[in-house]
């Protein structure tokens, strides 16, 4: 599959390295915040990744959708759970989130093209 999710995810590690080189203090600070916020706690990593994906969707952040959809799947979320969380984001954010819902679906199709494709 050739698409935006695939292209972005293939480039992301290199992009992070460029950020760390160009702005090391910012990279360290944000990285530390990310580690602290996303570690298991009262909420499992799966739930935190689903929340992050939903906030990314509500904010219209395509890159956040890519990264946190991937994170949710790696943490054990199913396609149905990702789509359900996306539905809550659409409820809360309305039209702007709705028009980004295809980004969630594209990312799911790229990362897990066969997993849970049928209801």
C-alpha distances in whole Angstrom, upper triangle without the diagonal:
4,6,10,10,7,10,13,13,12,15,17,20,21,21,24,25,26,28,30,31,32,33,34,36,34,31,33,35,31,30,33,33,30,31,34,32,29,32,33,36,37,33,31,28,26,28,28,24,24,27,25,22,24,26,23,22,26,26,23,22,18,18,20,18,15,17,20,17,16,20,21,18,20,23,23,22,20,18,21,23,20,20,24,25,23,25,28,27,26,30,31,30,29,28,26,24,23,22,19,19,15,14,15,13,10,11,12,9,7,10,11,10,13,15,18,16,19,22
4,7,8,6,7,11,12,11,13,16,18,19,19,22,24,24,25,28,29,29,31,32,34,32,29,32,33,30,29,33,32,29,31,34,32,30,32,33,36,38,34,32,29,27,29,28,25,25,27,25,22,24,26,22,22,25,25,22,20,16,16,19,17,14,17,20,18,17,20,22,20,21,24,25,24,23,20,23,25,22,22,25,25,23,26,28,27,26,30,31,29,29,27,25,24,23,21,19,19,15,14,15,14,10,11,13,11,9,12,14,13,16,18,21,19,22,25
4,6,5,6,9,10,11,13,14,17,18,18,20,23,23,24,26,28,28,29,30,32,30,27,30,31,28,27,30,30,27,28,31,30,27,30,32,34,36,32,30,27,25,26,26,22,22,24,22,19,21,22,19,18,22,21,18,17,13,13,16,14,12,15,17,15,15,18,20,18,20,23,24,22,21,19,22,23,19,19,23,23,20,23,25,23,23,27,28,25,25,23,21,20,20,17,15,15,12,10,12,12,8,9,12,10,8,11,14,13,17,18,20,18,22,24
4,5,5,6,8,10,11,12,15,16,15,17,20,20,21,23,25,25,26,27,29,26,24,27,28,24,24,27,27,24,26,29,27,25,28,30,32,34,30,28,25,23,25,24,20,20,22,19,16,19,19,16,15,19,18,15,13,9,10,13,11,9,12,15,14,14,17,18,18,19,22,23,22,21,19,21,22,18,19,22,21,19,21,24,21,21,25,25,23,23,21,19,18,18,16,13,14,11,9,11,12,8,8,12,11,9,12,15,15,19,20,21,20,23,25
4,6,5,6,8,10,10,14,15,14,16,19,20,20,22,24,25,25,26,28,25,23,25,26,22,22,25,24,21,23,26,24,22,24,26,29,30,27,25,21,20,21,20,17,17,19,17,14,16,18,14,14,18,17,15,12,9,8,11,9,6,9,12,10,10,13,15,14,15,18,19,18,18,16,19,19,15,16,20,19,16,20,22,20,20,24,24,22,23,21,19,17,18,16,13,13,11,8,9,10,7,5,9,9,7,9,12,12,16,17,19,17,21,23
4,6,5,6,9,10,13,14,14,16,18,19,20,22,24,25,26,27,29,26,23,26,27,24,23,26,26,23,24,27,26,23,26,27,30,32,29,26,23,21,23,23,19,20,22,19,17,20,21,18,18,21,21,18,16,12,11,14,12,9,11,14,12,11,14,16,15,16,19,20,19,19,17,21,21,18,19,22,22,20,23,25,23,24,27,28,26,27,25,23,21,21,20,16,17,14,11,12,12,9,8,10,10,6,8,12,12,16,17,19,18,22,24
4,6,5,6,9,12,12,12,15,17,17,18,21,22,22,24,25,27,25,22,25,26,23,22,26,26,23,25,28,27,24,27,29,32,34,31,28,25,24,26,24,21,22,24,21,18,21,22,18,19,22,21,18,16,12,11,14,14,10,12,15,15,13,17,19,18,19,22,23,22,22,21,24,24,21,22,25,24,22,25,27,25,25,29,29,27,28,26,23,22,23,20,17,18,16,13,15,15,12,11,14,13,10,12,15,16,19,21,23,22,25,28
4,5,5,6,10,10,9,12,14,14,15,18,19,20,21,22,24,21,19,22,23,20,19,23,22,19,21,24,23,21,24,26,29,31,28,26,22,22,23,22,18,19,21,18,16,19,19,15,16,20,18,16,13,10,8,11,11,8,9,13,13,12,14,17,17,17,20,22,21,22,20,23,23,19,20,24,22,20,23,25,22,23,27,27,24,26,24,21,20,21,19,16,17,16,12,13,15,12,10,14,14,11,12,16,17,21,21,23,22,26,28
4,5,5,8,10,10,11,14,15,16,17,19,20,21,22,24,21,18,21,22,19,18,21,21,18,19,23,21,19,21,24,27,29,26,23,20,19,21,20,16,18,20,17,15,18,19,16,17,20,19,17,14,11,9,11,11,7,7,11,11,9,11,14,14,14,17,19,18,19,18,22,21,18,20,23,21,20,23,25,22,24,27,27,25,27,26,23,21,22,21,17,18,17,13,13,15,12,10,12,13,10,10,14,15,19,19,21,21,25,26
4,6,7,8,10,12,13,14,16,18,19,20,22,22,25,23,19,22,24,21,19,23,23,20,21,25,24,22,24,26,30,32,29,26,23,22,24,23,20,21,23,20,19,22,23,19,20,24,23,21,18,15,12,15,15,11,11,15,15,12,15,18,17,16,19,21,21,22,21,25,24,21,23,26,25,23,27,28,26,27,31,31,29,30,29,26,25,26,24,21,21,19,16,17,18,15,12,15,15,12,12,15,17,20,21,23,23,27,29
4,6,6,6,9,10,11,13,15,16,17,18,19,22,20,17,20,22,19,18,21,22,19,21,24,24,22,24,27,30,32,29,27,24,24,26,24,20,22,24,20,19,23,22,19,21,24,22,20,17,14,11,14,15,12,12,15,16,14,16,19,19,18,21,23,24,25,24,27,26,23,25,28,26,24,28,29,27,28,31,31,29,30,29,26,25,26,24,21,22,21,17,18,20,17,15,18,18,15,15,19,20,23,24,26,26,30,32
4,5,5,6,9,10,11,12,14,15,16,17,19,17,14,16,18,15,14,18,18,16,17,21,20,18,21,24,27,29,26,24,20,21,23,20,17,20,21,17,16,20,20,16,19,22,20,18,15,13,9,11,13,10,9,13,14,12,13,17,17,16,19,21,21,23,22,25,24,21,23,26,24,23,26,27,24,26,29,29,27,29,28,25,23,25,24,20,21,20,17,17,19,17,14,17,18,15,15,18,20,24,23,26,26,30,31
4,5,5,6,9,10,11,12,14,15,15,18,16,13,15,17,15,13,17,18,15,16,20,20,18,20,23,26,29,26,24,21,21,24,21,18,21,22,19,19,22,22,19,22,24,23,22,18,16,13,14,16,13,11,15,16,14,14,18,18,16,19,22,23,24,24,27,26,23,26,28,26,25,29,30,27,29,32,31,30,32,31,28,26,28,27,24,24,24,20,20,22,20,17,19,21,17,16,20,22,25,25,28,28,32,33
4,5,5,6,9,10,11,12,14,14,17,16,13,16,18,16,15,19,20,18,19,23,23,21,23,26,30,32,30,28,24,25,27,25,22,24,25,22,22,25,24,21,24,26,24,23,19,18,14,16,18,16,14,18,19,17,18,21,22,20,23,25,26,28,27,31,29,26,29,31,29,28,32,32,30,31,35,34,32,34,33,29,28,30,29,25,26,25,22,22,24,22,19,22,23,20,19,23,25,28,28,31,31,34,36
4,5,5,6,9,10,11,12,13,16,14,11,14,16,14,14,17,18,16,18,21,21,20,23,26,29,31,29,27,24,24,26,23,21,23,24,20,20,23,22,19,21,24,21,20,16,15,12,14,16,14,13,16,18,17,17,21,22,21,23,26,26,28,27,30,29,25,27,30,27,26,30,30,27,29,32,31,29,31,30,27,26,28,26,23,24,24,20,21,23,21,19,22,23,20,20,23,25,28,28,31,31,34,36
4,5,5,6,9,10,10,10,13,11,8,11,13,11,10,14,15,13,15,18,18,17,20,23,26,28,26,25,21,22,24,21,19,22,22,18,19,22,21,18,21,23,21,21,17,16,13,14,16,15,12,15,18,16,16,20,21,19,21,24,25,27,27,30,28,25,27,29,27,26,29,30,27,29,32,30,29,31,31,27,26,28,27,24,25,25,21,22,24,22,19,22,24,21,20,24,26,29,29,31,31,35,36
4,5,5,6,9,10,9,13,12,9,11,14,13,12,15,17,16,17,20,21,20,22,25,28,31,29,28,24,25,27,24,22,25,26,22,23,26,25,22,25,27,25,24,20,20,16,17,20,18,16,19,21,19,19,23,24,22,24,27,28,30,30,33,31,28,31,33,30,29,33,33,31,33,36,34,32,35,34,31,30,32,31,27,29,28,25,25,28,25,23,25,27,24,23,26,28,32,31,34,34,38,39
4,5,5,6,8,9,13,12,10,13,15,14,14,17,19,18,19,22,23,22,24,28,31,33,31,30,27,28,29,26,24,27,27,23,24,27,25,22,25,27,24,24,20,20,16,18,21,19,17,20,23,21,21,25,26,24,26,30,30,32,32,35,33,30,32,34,32,30,34,34,31,33,36,34,32,35,34,30,29,32,30,27,29,29,25,26,28,26,24,27,28,25,24,28,30,33,33,35,36,39,41
4,5,5,6,7,10,8,6,10,12,11,11,14,15,15,17,19,20,20,22,26,28,31,29,28,25,26,27,24,22,25,25,21,22,25,23,20,23,25,22,22,18,18,15,16,19,18,16,19,22,21,20,24,25,24,25,29,29,31,31,34,32,29,31,33,30,29,32,32,29,31,34,32,30,33,32,28,28,30,29,26,28,28,24,25,28,26,23,26,28,25,25,28,31,34,33,35,36,39,40
4,6,5,4,8,8,5,7,10,10,10,13,15,14,15,18,19,20,21,25,27,30,29,28,24,26,28,24,23,26,26,22,23,26,25,22,26,27,25,25,21,21,18,18,22,20,18,20,23,22,21,24,26,24,25,29,30,32,32,35,33,30,33,34,31,31,34,34,31,33,36,34,32,35,35,31,30,33,32,29,30,31,27,27,30,28,26,28,30,27,26,30,32,35,34,36,37,41,42
4,6,6,9,10,8,11,13,14,13,16,18,18,19,22,23,23,25,29,31,34,32,31,28,30,31,28,26,30,29,26,27,30,28,25,29,30,27,27,24,24,20,21,25,23,21,24,26,25,24,28,29,27,29,32,33,35,35,38,36,33,36,38,35,34,37,37,34,36,39,37,35,38,38,34,33,36,35,31,33,33,29,30,33,31,28,31,32,29,29,32,34,38,37,39,40,43,45
4,6,9,9,9,12,14,14,14,17,19,19,21,23,24,24,26,30,32,35,33,33,29,31,32,29,27,30,29,26,27,29,27,25,28,29,26,26,22,23,20,21,24,23,21,24,27,26,25,29,30,29,30,34,34,36,36,39,37,34,36,38,35,34,37,37,33,35,38,36,34,37,36,32,32,35,33,30,33,33,29,30,33,31,28,31,33,30,30,33,36,39,38,40,41,44,45
4,6,5,6,9,10,11,12,14,16,16,18,20,21,22,24,28,30,32,31,31,27,29,30,26,25,28,27,24,25,28,25,23,27,28,24,25,21,22,19,20,24,23,21,23,26,25,24,28,30,28,29,33,33,36,35,38,36,33,35,36,33,32,36,35,32,34,37,34,32,35,35,31,31,34,33,30,32,32,29,29,33,31,28,31,33,31,30,33,36,39,38,40,41,44,45
4,5,5,6,8,10,10,12,14,15,16,18,20,21,22,26,28,31,30,29,26,28,29,26,25,28,27,24,26,28,26,24,28,29,26,27,23,24,21,21,24,24,21,23,26,25,24,27,29,27,28,32,32,35,35,38,35,33,35,37,33,33,36,36,33,35,38,35,34,37,37,33,32,36,35,31,33,34,30,30,33,32,29,32,34,31,30,33,36,39,38,40,41,44,45
4,5,5,6,9,10,11,12,14,15,16,18,20,21,25,26,29,28,28,26,28,29,25,25,28,26,23,25,28,25,24,28,28,25,27,23,25,22,21,25,25,22,23,27,26,24,27,30,28,28,32,33,36,36,38,35,33,35,36,33,33,36,35,32,35,37,34,33,36,36,33,32,35,35,32,34,35,31,31,34,33,30,33,35,33,32,35,38,40,39,41,42,45,45
4,5,5,6,8,10,11,12,14,15,16,18,20,24,25,27,26,26,24,26,26,22,22,25,23,20,22,24,22,20,24,25,22,23,20,21,18,18,22,22,19,20,24,23,22,25,27,26,26,30,30,33,33,35,32,30,32,33,30,29,33,31,28,31,33,31,29,32,33,29,28,32,31,28,30,31,28,28,31,30,27,30,33,30,29,32,35,38,37,38,39,42,42
4,6,5,6,8,10,10,12,14,15,16,18,22,24,26,25,25,21,24,24,21,20,23,22,19,21,23,21,20,23,24,22,22,19,20,17,16,20,19,17,18,22,21,19,22,25,23,23,27,28,30,31,33,31,28,30,32,28,28,32,31,28,31,33,31,29,32,33,29,28,31,31,27,29,30,26,26,29,28,25,27,30,28,26,29,32,35,34,35,36,40,40
4,6,5,6,9,10,10,12,14,15,16,20,22,25,24,24,21,24,24,21,20,24,23,20,22,25,23,21,25,26,24,25,22,23,20,19,22,22,18,20,23,22,20,23,25,23,23,27,28,31,32,34,31,29,32,33,29,30,33,32,29,32,34,32,31,34,35,31,30,33,33,30,31,32,28,28,31,30,27,29,32,30,28,31,34,36,35,37,38,41,41
4,5,5,6,9,10,11,12,14,16,19,20,23,22,23,20,23,23,19,20,23,21,18,21,23,21,20,24,24,22,24,21,22,19,18,22,22,19,19,23,22,20,23,26,24,24,27,28,31,32,33,31,28,31,32,28,28,32,30,27,30,32,30,29,32,33,30,29,32,32,29,30,32,28,28,31,31,28,29,32,30,29,32,35,37,35,37,38,41,41
4,5,5,6,9,10,10,12,14,18,19,22,20,21,18,20,20,17,16,19,18,15,17,20,17,16,20,21,19,20,17,19,16,14,18,18,15,16,19,19,17,20,22,21,21,24,25,28,28,30,27,25,27,28,25,25,28,27,24,27,29,26,25,29,30,26,25,28,28,25,26,28,24,24,27,27,24,26,29,27,25,28,31,34,32,33,35,38,38
4,5,5,6,9,10,11,12,16,18,21,19,19,16,19,19,16,15,19,18,15,17,20,18,17,21,22,20,22,18,19,16,15,18,18,14,15,18,17,15,18,21,19,19,22,23,26,27,29,26,24,27,28,25,25,28,27,25,28,30,28,27,30,31,28,26,29,29,26,27,28,25,24,27,26,23,25,28,26,24,27,30,32,30,32,33,36,37
4,5,5,6,9,10,11,15,16,19,18,18,16,19,19,16,16,20,19,16,19,22,20,19,23,24,22,24,21,22,19,17,20,20,17,17,21,20,17,19,22,20,19,23,24,27,29,30,27,25,29,29,26,26,30,28,26,29,31,29,28,32,33,30,28,31,32,28,29,31,27,26,29,29,26,27,30,29,26,29,32,34,32,34,35,38,38
4,5,5,6,8,10,14,14,17,16,17,15,17,17,14,14,17,16,13,17,19,17,17,20,21,19,21,19,21,18,15,18,19,16,15,19,19,16,18,21,20,19,22,23,26,27,29,25,23,26,27,23,24,27,25,23,26,28,25,25,29,30,27,25,29,29,26,27,29,25,24,28,28,25,26,29,28,26,28,31,34,31,32,34,37,36
4,5,5,6,8,12,14,16,15,14,12,14,15,11,11,15,13,11,14,16,15,14,18,19,18,19,17,18,15,13,15,16,12,12,16,15,12,15,18,16,15,19,19,23,24,25,22,20,23,24,20,21,24,23,21,24,26,24,24,27,28,25,23,26,27,23,24,26,22,21,24,24,21,22,26,24,22,24,28,30,28,29,30,33,33
4,6,5,6,10,12,15,14,13,11,14,15,12,12,16,15,13,16,19,18,18,21,22,21,23,20,21,18,16,18,18,14,14,17,16,13,15,18,16,14,18,19,23,24,26,23,21,25,25,22,23,26,25,23,27,29,26,27,30,31,29,26,29,30,26,27,28,25,23,26,26,23,24,27,25,23,25,28,30,28,29,31,34,34
4,6,6,9,10,13,13,13,11,15,15,12,13,16,15,14,17,19,18,18,22,23,22,24,21,23,20,17,20,20,17,16,19,19,15,17,20,18,16,20,21,24,26,27,24,22,26,26,22,24,27,25,23,27,28,26,26,30,32,29,27,30,31,28,28,30,27,25,28,29,25,26,29,28,26,27,31,33,30,31,33,36,35
4,6,9,9,11,10,11,9,12,12,8,10,13,12,10,14,16,14,15,19,19,19,21,19,20,18,15,17,18,15,13,16,17,13,14,18,17,15,18,18,22,23,24,21,19,23,22,19,20,23,21,20,23,24,22,23,26,28,26,23,26,28,25,25,27,24,22,25,26,23,23,27,26,24,26,29,31,28,28,30,33,32
4,7,8,11,9,9,6,9,10,6,8,11,10,9,12,15,14,15,18,19,19,21,18,19,17,14,15,16,13,11,14,14,10,11,14,13,11,14,15,19,20,21,18,17,20,20,17,19,22,20,19,23,24,22,23,26,28,26,23,26,27,23,23,25,22,20,23,24,20,21,24,23,21,22,26,27,24,25,27,30,29
4,6,10,9,8,6,10,11,9,10,14,13,13,16,18,18,18,21,23,23,24,22,23,21,17,19,19,16,14,16,16,12,13,16,14,11,15,16,20,22,23,20,19,23,22,20,22,25,23,22,26,27,25,26,30,31,29,26,29,30,27,26,28,25,23,26,27,23,23,26,25,22,24,27,28,26,26,29,31,31
4,7,6,5,5,9,10,9,11,13,14,14,17,18,19,20,22,24,24,26,24,25,23,20,20,21,18,15,17,17,13,13,15,14,11,13,15,18,21,22,18,19,22,21,19,22,24,22,22,26,27,25,27,30,32,30,27,29,31,28,27,29,27,24,26,27,24,23,27,26,23,24,27,28,25,25,28,30,29
4,5,6,8,11,10,10,13,15,14,15,18,19,19,21,23,24,25,27,25,27,25,22,22,23,20,18,20,20,16,16,18,17,14,16,17,21,23,23,20,20,23,22,20,22,25,22,23,26,27,25,27,30,33,31,28,30,32,29,28,31,29,26,28,30,27,26,29,29,26,27,30,31,27,28,30,32,31
4,7,10,12,10,10,14,15,14,16,18,19,19,21,23,24,25,27,26,27,26,23,23,25,22,19,20,21,18,16,19,19,15,17,17,20,23,23,19,20,23,21,18,22,23,21,21,25,25,23,26,29,32,30,27,29,32,29,28,31,29,26,28,30,27,26,30,30,27,28,31,31,28,27,30,32,30
4,7,8,6,7,10,11,10,12,15,15,16,18,20,20,22,24,23,24,23,19,20,21,19,15,17,18,14,13,16,16,12,14,13,17,19,19,15,16,19,17,15,18,20,18,18,22,22,21,23,26,28,27,24,26,28,26,24,27,25,22,24,27,24,23,26,27,24,24,27,28,24,24,27,28,27
4,5,5,6,9,10,11,12,14,16,17,18,20,21,23,24,23,23,22,19,19,19,17,14,15,15,12,10,13,12,9,10,11,14,17,17,14,15,18,17,15,18,20,18,19,23,23,22,24,27,29,28,24,26,28,25,24,26,24,21,23,25,22,20,24,24,21,21,25,25,21,21,24,26,25
4,5,5,6,9,10,10,12,14,15,16,18,20,21,22,20,20,19,16,16,16,14,11,12,12,9,8,10,9,6,9,10,14,16,17,14,13,17,17,14,17,20,18,18,22,23,22,23,26,28,26,23,25,26,23,22,24,22,18,21,22,19,18,21,21,18,19,22,23,20,20,23,25,25
4,5,5,6,9,10,11,12,14,15,16,18,20,21,19,19,18,15,14,15,13,10,10,10,8,5,8,8,5,6,6,10,12,13,10,10,14,13,11,14,17,16,16,19,21,20,22,24,26,24,21,22,24,21,19,21,19,16,18,19,16,15,19,19,16,16,19,20,17,17,19,22,21
4,5,5,6,9,10,10,12,14,15,16,18,20,19,19,19,15,14,16,14,11,11,13,10,8,11,12,9,10,8,11,13,13,10,10,13,12,9,12,15,13,14,17,18,17,19,22,24,23,19,21,23,20,19,21,19,16,18,21,18,17,20,21,18,19,22,22,19,18,21,23,21
4,5,5,6,9,10,11,12,14,15,16,18,17,18,17,13,13,15,12,9,11,12,9,8,12,12,9,12,11,14,16,16,12,12,15,14,11,13,16,14,14,18,19,17,19,21,24,22,19,21,23,20,19,21,19,16,19,21,18,17,21,21,19,20,23,24,21,21,23,25,24
4,5,5,6,8,10,10,12,14,15,16,14,15,14,10,10,11,9,5,7,9,6,5,9,9,8,10,9,12,13,14,11,9,13,13,10,12,15,14,13,17,18,17,18,21,22,20,17,19,21,17,16,18,16,13,16,17,14,14,18,18,15,16,19,21,18,18,20,23,22
4,5,5,6,9,10,10,12,14,15,14,15,14,11,10,12,11,7,7,10,8,6,9,11,10,11,8,10,11,11,8,6,9,9,6,8,11,10,10,13,15,15,15,18,20,18,15,16,18,15,14,16,15,11,14,16,14,13,17,17,15,16,19,20,17,17,18,20,19
4,5,5,6,8,10,10,12,14,13,15,15,11,11,13,12,9,10,13,11,9,13,14,13,14,12,14,14,14,11,10,12,11,7,9,12,10,9,13,14,12,13,16,19,17,14,16,18,16,15,17,16,13,16,18,16,16,20,20,19,19,22,24,21,20,22,24,22
4,5,5,6,9,10,10,12,11,12,11,8,8,11,9,6,9,11,9,9,13,14,13,15,13,15,15,16,13,11,13,13,10,10,13,12,10,14,16,14,14,17,19,16,13,16,18,14,14,17,14,12,16,17,15,15,19,19,17,19,22,24,21,21,22,25,24
4,6,5,6,9,10,10,9,10,10,6,5,8,8,5,6,9,9,8,11,13,13,14,12,13,13,14,11,8,10,11,8,8,11,11,9,12,14,13,13,15,17,14,11,13,15,11,11,13,11,8,12,13,11,12,15,16,15,16,18,21,18,18,19,22,21
4,5,5,6,9,10,10,11,12,9,8,11,11,9,9,13,12,11,14,16,15,16,13,15,14,14,11,9,9,10,6,5,8,7,5,8,10,10,10,12,14,12,9,11,13,11,10,13,12,9,13,15,13,14,17,18,17,18,20,22,20,19,20,22,21
4,5,5,6,8,8,11,12,8,9,12,12,10,11,14,14,13,16,18,17,19,16,18,17,17,15,12,13,13,10,9,11,10,7,10,12,10,9,12,14,12,9,13,14,12,12,15,13,12,16,17,16,17,20,21,20,21,23,26,23,23,24,26,25
4,5,5,6,5,7,8,5,5,9,9,8,10,13,13,13,16,17,17,19,17,18,17,18,16,12,13,14,11,10,13,12,9,11,14,12,11,13,14,11,9,12,13,10,11,13,11,10,14,15,13,15,18,18,18,20,22,24,23,22,23,25,25
4,5,5,6,7,10,8,6,10,11,10,10,14,14,14,16,18,19,20,17,17,15,16,14,11,11,12,10,7,10,10,7,8,11,10,9,10,11,8,5,8,9,6,7,10,9,8,11,13,12,14,17,17,17,19,20,23,21,21,21,23,22
4,6,8,10,12,10,10,13,15,13,14,17,17,16,19,21,21,22,19,20,18,18,16,14,13,14,11,9,10,9,5,7,9,7,5,8,9,7,5,8,10,8,9,13,12,11,15,16,16,17,20,21,21,23,24,26,25,24,23,25,24
4,6,9,11,9,10,13,14,13,15,18,18,18,20,22,22,24,21,22,21,21,19,16,16,17,14,12,14,13,9,10,13,11,8,11,11,8,7,11,11,9,12,14,13,13,17,17,17,19,21,22,22,24,25,28,27,26,26,28,27
4,6,9,9,8,11,13,13,14,17,18,18,20,22,23,24,21,22,20,21,19,16,16,17,15,12,14,14,10,11,14,13,10,11,10,7,6,9,9,6,9,11,10,11,14,15,14,17,19,19,20,22,23,26,25,25,24,27,26
4,6,5,6,9,10,11,12,14,15,16,18,20,21,22,20,21,20,21,19,16,16,18,15,13,16,16,12,13,17,15,13,15,14,11,10,12,12,8,11,13,10,11,14,14,13,16,18,18,18,21,22,25,24,25,24,27,27
4,5,5,6,9,10,10,12,14,15,17,18,20,21,19,20,18,19,19,15,15,18,16,13,16,17,14,14,18,17,15,16,15,12,11,12,11,7,10,10,7,8,12,11,10,13,15,14,15,18,19,22,22,22,22,25,25
4,5,5,6,9,10,11,12,14,16,17,18,20,19,20,18,21,19,16,17,19,17,15,18,19,16,17,21,20,18,19,19,15,14,16,15,11,13,13,9,10,13,12,10,13,16,14,14,18,19,22,22,23,23,26,27
4,5,5,6,8,10,10,12,14,15,16,18,16,18,17,19,17,13,15,17,14,13,16,16,13,15,18,17,16,18,18,15,13,15,15,11,12,14,10,10,14,13,11,13,16,15,15,18,20,23,21,22,22,25,26
4,6,5,6,8,10,10,12,14,15,16,14,15,14,15,14,10,12,14,12,10,13,14,12,13,16,16,15,16,16,14,11,13,13,9,9,10,7,6,10,10,8,10,13,13,12,15,17,19,18,19,19,22,22
4,6,5,6,9,10,11,12,14,16,14,15,14,16,15,12,13,16,14,13,16,17,15,17,20,20,18,20,19,17,14,16,15,11,11,11,8,7,10,9,6,9,11,10,10,13,14,18,17,18,18,21,22
4,6,5,6,9,10,11,12,14,14,15,15,17,16,13,15,17,15,14,18,18,16,18,21,21,20,22,22,19,16,18,18,14,14,15,11,10,13,12,9,11,14,12,11,14,16,19,18,19,20,23,24
4,5,5,6,8,9,10,12,11,13,13,15,13,10,13,14,12,11,15,15,14,16,19,18,18,20,21,18,15,17,18,14,14,15,12,10,13,13,10,11,14,14,12,14,17,19,17,18,19,22,22
4,5,5,6,9,10,11,9,10,9,12,10,7,10,12,10,10,14,15,13,15,18,18,18,20,20,18,15,16,16,13,12,12,10,7,9,10,7,7,11,11,9,11,13,15,14,14,15,18,19
4,5,5,6,9,10,9,11,11,14,13,10,13,15,14,14,17,18,17,19,22,22,22,23,23,21,18,19,20,16,15,15,12,10,11,11,8,8,11,10,7,9,12,15,13,15,16,19,20
4,5,5,6,9,9,11,12,15,13,11,14,16,14,14,18,18,17,20,22,22,22,24,25,23,19,21,22,18,17,18,15,12,14,15,11,11,14,13,10,12,16,18,15,17,18,21,22
4,5,5,6,5,8,9,11,9,7,11,12,11,12,15,15,15,18,20,20,20,22,23,22,18,20,21,17,16,17,15,11,13,15,11,10,14,14,11,12,15,16,14,14,16,19,19
4,5,5,5,6,8,11,9,8,12,13,13,14,17,18,18,20,22,23,23,24,25,24,20,21,22,19,16,17,15,12,13,14,10,9,12,12,8,8,12,13,10,12,14,17,17
4,5,7,10,11,14,13,12,15,17,16,17,20,21,20,23,25,25,26,27,28,27,23,24,25,21,20,20,18,15,16,16,13,12,14,13,10,10,14,15,13,15,17,20,20
4,6,9,12,14,12,11,15,16,15,16,19,19,20,22,24,24,25,27,28,27,23,24,26,22,21,21,19,16,18,19,15,14,17,17,13,13,17,18,14,16,18,21,21
4,6,10,12,10,10,14,15,14,16,19,19,20,22,24,24,25,27,28,27,24,24,26,23,20,21,20,16,17,18,15,13,16,16,13,12,15,15,12,13,16,18,18
4,7,8,6,7,10,11,10,13,15,16,16,19,20,21,22,24,25,24,20,21,23,20,17,18,17,13,14,16,14,11,14,15,12,11,14,14,11,11,14,16,15
4,5,5,6,9,10,11,12,14,16,17,19,20,22,23,23,24,24,20,20,22,19,16,17,16,13,12,15,13,10,12,14,12,10,12,11,8,7,10,12,11
4,5,5,6,9,10,10,12,14,15,16,18,20,21,21,22,21,18,17,19,16,13,13,13,10,9,11,10,7,9,12,10,8,10,10,7,6,7,10,10
4,5,5,6,9,10,10,12,14,15,16,19,20,20,21,21,18,17,19,17,13,14,15,12,11,14,13,10,12,15,14,12,13,13,10,7,9,10,8
4,5,5,6,8,10,11,12,14,15,17,18,19,21,21,17,17,19,17,14,15,16,12,12,15,14,11,14,16,15,13,15,15,12,10,12,13,12
4,5,5,6,9,10,11,12,14,16,16,17,18,18,14,14,16,14,11,12,12,8,9,12,11,9,12,14,12,12,14,15,12,11,12,14,13
4,5,5,6,9,10,10,12,14,15,15,16,16,12,12,14,12,9,10,11,8,8,11,11,9,12,15,14,13,14,15,13,11,11,13,11
4,5,5,7,9,10,11,13,14,15,16,17,13,13,16,14,11,13,14,11,12,15,15,13,16,18,17,16,18,18,15,13,14,14,12
4,5,5,6,9,10,11,12,14,16,15,12,12,15,13,11,14,14,10,12,15,14,13,16,18,17,17,19,20,17,15,16,18,16
4,5,5,6,9,10,10,11,12,12,8,9,11,10,7,10,10,8,10,13,12,12,15,17,16,17,18,19,17,16,16,17,16
4,5,5,6,9,10,10,12,12,9,8,12,11,8,12,13,11,12,15,15,15,17,20,19,19,20,21,19,17,17,17,15
4,5,5,6,9,10,12,13,10,10,14,13,11,15,15,13,15,18,18,17,20,22,22,21,23,24,21,19,20,21,18
4,5,5,6,8,10,10,7,8,11,10,9,13,13,11,14,17,16,16,19,21,21,21,23,24,22,21,21,22,20
4,5,5,5,7,8,5,5,9,9,8,12,13,12,14,16,17,17,19,22,22,22,23,24,23,21,21,22,20
4,6,6,9,10,8,9,12,13,12,15,17,15,17,20,20,20,23,25,25,25,26,27,25,23,23,23,21
4,6,10,10,8,10,13,13,13,17,17,16,19,21,21,21,24,26,26,26,28,29,27,25,25,26,24
4,7,7,6,8,11,11,11,15,15,15,18,20,20,21,23,25,25,26,27,29,27,26,25,27,25
4,6,6,6,9,10,11,14,15,15,17,20,20,21,23,25,26,27,27,29,28,26,25,26,24
4,5,5,6,9,10,13,14,15,16,18,20,21,22,24,25,26,26,28,28,26,25,26,25
4,6,6,7,9,12,12,13,16,17,18,20,21,23,24,25,25,28,27,26,25,26,26
4,6,5,6,10,10,10,13,15,15,16,19,20,21,22,23,25,24,23,22,23,22
4,5,5,8,10,10,12,14,15,16,18,20,21,22,21,24,23,21,20,21,20
4,6,7,9,10,11,13,14,16,17,19,20,22,21,24,23,22,21,22,22
4,5,5,7,9,10,11,13,15,16,17,19,19,22,21,21,19,21,21
4,5,5,7,9,10,11,13,14,16,16,16,19,18,17,16,18,17
4,5,5,6,8,10,10,12,14,15,14,17,17,17,15,17,17
4,5,5,6,9,10,10,12,14,14,17,17,17,16,19,19
4,6,5,6,9,10,11,12,12,15,14,14,13,16,17
4,5,5,6,9,10,10,10,12,12,12,10,13,14
4,5,5,6,9,10,9,13,13,14,12,15,17
4,5,5,6,8,9,12,12,14,13,16,18
4,5,5,6,7,9,9,10,9,13,14
4,6,5,4,8,9,10,8,12,14
4,6,6,9,11,13,12,16,18
4,6,9,9,12,12,16,18
4,6,5,8,9,12,15
4,6,8,7,11,14
4,6,6,9,12
4,6,8,11
4,5,7
4,7
4
